């Protein structure tokens, strides 16, 4: 049966006014959505700007620990205590002691930084510098392990009055080692006694301590500070020379000598200048550790030590001062 006829259906059409109203409503909805979205986005915190922590060349590990504690606003001793569990990539020779591997540089720090993070980055950076081609190849040429290179570099960092003298100081150390002479470095005594001083006395040179390089031959058992790249480079590329002694007569004036007689003349000049300065004390440059020298120490109002042919320290006339 045929379907009943149905008249065609007409779509309702919006009038011009209706179309404008619909468009306005849509735009209003979008605008409201944007208005809600903007406040939500503006409430998002901006990335934290890192602070900068500077670790200078020549700092010892306890100084680094204290600086990290202060920068991270942690109780004193927190960073030192974290060493045992930080999983630091230290060589077996270090026996877990990061001295010499807390590389001096500027490190970014945020509220999320931990002591373990910073120490791990410092040690990783030191390993990278020691593994650089120039330092690694130079160390092997001198028969040194990377740890021995770090140890020698730490002495150079402590002893050199300025970077220009580092290669010469390295030569003195290499020459003494080659002759089986004690290094007689006051910097190692200062490390043993946990101090920085320009006065080393005879009794200091006689202490029974692994870092007493007056009594023990060879390098000390560990580094004595955090050496920078320049000191590392000098350790494996010493300047040519036959020097066995050096003394900084005054800032910027370090005298290197091949003979003890020549060295004593330079020491006499140092003592003369020091006596004159004693009458008018001068300020020491802030932040600089006491510098030492290769050779017998000087003492105020006490006979100093001199080298016998074998290189041993024995009581004698005033000799080389620390700087």
Secondary structure, DSSP 4 states (H G I P E B T S, - for coil): -PPPP-PPPPPP---HHHHHHHHHHHHHHHHHHHHHHHHHHHTSPPPPPPEEEE--TT--HHHHHHHHHHHTT--TTHHHHHGGGS-----GGGTT--TT-S--SEEEE-TT--HHHHHHHHHHHHHHHHTSHHHHHHHHHTT--HHHHHHHHHHHHHH-SSGGGHHHHHHHHHHHHHTT----BHHHHHHHTT---S---HHHHT---TT-TTTS-SS-SS-SS---HHHHHHHHSPPS----EEEEEETTEEEEESSHHHHHHHHHHHHHHHHHHHHS--PPPTTPPPP--BSPPP-TTS--EEE-TT--EEE-S--PPP-
